[in-house]
């Protein structure tokens, strides 16, 4: 699920059971294939991934995996891009929504 794992972006303590990985790029093709969602991934990035393995208490304590900030840019498979930018989600008001509806109708018309 991760591509281009760089040793300089990781800290691993095998005896302590901790591993921290920073600035990871996601393998978008694998995610799309596994998840089969109605959108495709344009970009995917994890800022920090922490894994804690309690070696001395494996049978009584859980392995803890923590993802701190994951960012994904998605695109609907039908066309429009999804964005976390609030201004693009709200459009520019009702006038912009009417303009988008007219554009969609125009795209659907057959000459």
PLY file of the C-alpha trace (Angstrom):
ply
format ascii 1.0
element vertex 111
property float x
property float y
property float z
element edge 110
property int vertex1
property int vertex2
end_header
0.00 0.00 0.00
3.04 2.26 0.39
5.51 3.25 -2.33
9.04 4.63 -2.10
9.64 3.91 1.59
12.78 5.88 2.49
14.96 4.84 5.44
15.66 8.48 6.31
11.91 9.04 6.88
11.63 6.25 9.44
12.63 5.46 13.02
12.56 1.83 14.14
13.26 0.39 17.58
12.84 -3.38 17.34
13.47 -4.06 21.03
11.15 -1.25 22.09
8.54 -2.40 19.59
8.07 1.03 18.02
8.29 2.12 14.42
7.49 5.59 13.06
7.29 6.35 9.35
6.89 9.89 7.98
5.80 11.29 4.60
4.52 8.10 2.98
3.05 8.08 -0.52
0.21 5.65 -1.11
0.11 3.18 -4.00
-3.08 4.45 -5.57
-3.51 1.59 -8.04
-3.52 -0.97 -5.21
-6.03 1.02 -3.15
-8.41 1.34 -6.10
-8.13 -2.35 -6.90
-8.72 -3.45 -3.29
-11.43 -0.96 -2.27
-13.51 -0.85 -5.49
-15.07 2.53 -4.71
-17.06 4.79 -7.08
-14.13 7.20 -7.33
-10.48 7.04 -8.27
-7.51 8.32 -6.30
-5.59 11.25 -7.77
-3.12 11.52 -4.89
-2.64 9.95 -1.45
-0.23 10.75 1.36
0.24 9.77 5.04
2.09 12.30 7.20
2.88 9.90 10.06
2.36 6.17 10.63
3.16 4.74 14.08
3.27 1.02 14.86
3.70 -0.30 18.41
4.30 -4.04 18.94
4.44 -5.12 22.62
6.93 -7.98 22.10
6.94 -9.15 25.72
3.11 -9.14 26.00
1.94 -10.21 22.54
-0.76 -12.49 23.93
-2.24 -9.91 26.33
-1.75 -6.50 24.67
-2.79 -5.33 21.20
-0.55 -4.18 18.38
-1.41 -0.50 17.92
-1.24 1.18 14.51
-1.85 4.94 14.46
-2.17 7.05 11.33
-1.68 10.75 11.98
-3.10 12.74 9.07
-3.89 11.01 5.82
-4.63 13.15 2.78
-6.33 11.89 -0.36
-7.44 13.71 -3.48
-10.28 11.86 -5.15
-11.98 12.04 -8.52
-15.43 10.68 -9.23
-15.20 7.99 -11.87
-17.94 9.85 -13.75
-15.85 13.00 -14.06
-15.86 15.73 -11.39
-13.07 15.95 -8.81
-13.80 15.83 -5.08
-11.85 18.28 -2.97
-11.44 19.11 0.70
-11.37 22.81 -0.17
-14.54 24.28 1.40
-14.86 26.99 -1.23
-15.12 24.42 -4.01
-17.67 22.38 -2.04
-19.95 25.33 -1.50
-19.45 26.56 -5.05
-19.86 30.28 -5.33
-23.48 30.35 -4.28
-26.71 29.56 -6.10
-25.63 31.31 -9.30
-22.65 28.98 -9.69
-24.86 25.94 -9.04
-27.24 27.04 -11.83
-24.29 27.50 -14.17
-23.01 23.98 -13.37
-26.47 22.48 -14.00
-26.70 24.26 -17.37
-23.22 23.03 -18.29
-24.17 19.42 -17.41
-27.35 19.66 -19.50
-25.32 21.06 -22.38
-22.81 18.19 -22.07
-25.65 15.65 -22.21
-27.28 17.07 -25.36
-26.55 15.28 -28.59
-25.94 17.63 -31.57
0 1
1 2
2 3
3 4
4 5
5 6
6 7
7 8
8 9
9 10
10 11
11 12
12 13
13 14
14 15
15 16
16 17
17 18
18 19
19 20
20 21
21 22
22 23
23 24
24 25
25 26
26 27
27 28
28 29
29 30
30 31
31 32
32 33
33 34
34 35
35 36
36 37
37 38
38 39
39 40
40 41
41 42
42 43
43 44
44 45
45 46
46 47
47 48
48 49
49 50
50 51
51 52
52 53
53 54
54 55
55 56
56 57
57 58
58 59
59 60
60 61
61 62
62 63
63 64
64 65
65 66
66 67
67 68
68 69
69 70
70 71
71 72
72 73
73 74
74 75
75 76
76 77
77 78
78 79
79 80
80 81
81 82
82 83
83 84
84 85
85 86
86 87
87 88
88 89
89 90
90 91
91 92
92 93
93 94
94 95
95 96
96 97
97 98
98 99
99 100
100 101
101 102
102 103
103 104
104 105
105 106
106 107
107 108
108 109
109 110
